[in-house]
């Protein structure tokens, strides 16, 4: 069955819900962009002071914190951990790029 054959009230509710999802997706993208701006600054500071790109202790604390937040938000903590691990890997890649070229432009936040 295609959406053309769905009752008009159901279609309207579907569109309303999808509109909400679209807004949340846009907010997520903007929030991630802000997060990466901050982590770029961290990467520059680390490079200036010859600090390692990764900080496993901080990462472990952040993962645990995010898992707790996920539980309280009724989100699967394993999913939240996977998401944060993906983001952390990208941040470390940026920090490595910055450390290798501290006077260059900030890396793009995509792999």
N, C-alpha and C positions, 0 to 999 in steps of 0.2 A: 504494500500500500504506500503510495506517495503522499506527501503533505497536501497535494491538491485535493485529495479525497477525504481529508480530515474535517470534522465539524468546525465551523468558523470560530466558536468559542474556544475550542481546544487549540486551534491554530494560533489564536490571539494570545493565549496563555503560554504556548510554546515560544512565540516570538518575544513575549515579555521576559521570560526566563532566559532565553538566549541573549537578549539585550543586556541583562544583568551580568551574564557570564562574560560577554564582550567587554563590558566596563571593568570588571574585575581583572580580566586579562590585560587590559591597557594599564591599569594601576600596577599590576605585577611587573610589567615591563619597565615602567617608570621607576618603581622602587628598586628593581635590580640595577638600573642605570645609576641611580644615586648611590647604591651600595658599591658599585664598581668605581665610582669617582672617589669614594673614601678609601677603598683598598688600593687604588693607584697611588694615593698620597702615602699610604703605609708602605707601599713598595718603594717609592722614592726615598722615604726616610730610612728604610732598611738598607737600600743601596748606598746611601750617603755614609752610613755607619757600618758598612760591611757586615750586616746581619744576614743570617740565612733566609732564603725566600719562604721556607716553610717553618711553622712553629707547631710541632705535633702536640705539645701540651695544651696550647690555646685551642687548637682544632678539636681535641678530645673534649675539652670543657664546652666548646660551642655545640658540638654534636649532642652531648648529654643535655645541655640546656634546651636545645631545639626539640629533642625527644620529649622532654618534660612539657614544653609548650604544646607540642602536638597532642599529647595525651589530654591535657586540659582543654584543648580546642576540639577534641574528638576527631582527630586526624590520625591516621596510621603512623606511629612513630618510625617504623621501618621506612616508609615512604619519605617522611621528613628527613631522615638520615641520608637516604640516597640522594635526595635533592641537595642537601647541604654539602655532601661529599662531591657532587658534581660542581657546585659553585666553588668550593675550596680548591679543587683541582685547577679550575680556570684561573682563580686568583693566584695560585702558586705559579702557574705558567706565566702570568703577567709579571709577577715579581722576578722571575728568572729572566724574562726579556728585559725588564728595567735594569736589573743588576748587570746584564751583559752590555747594555748601552744606556748608561745613566743620563746621558745628555740628549738622547733621542726622544721622539714623541712617545706618548703613552700608547701601549698596545691596544688594539681594538679588542673589545670584550667578546669576541667570537673566535672559535677554534678553527 
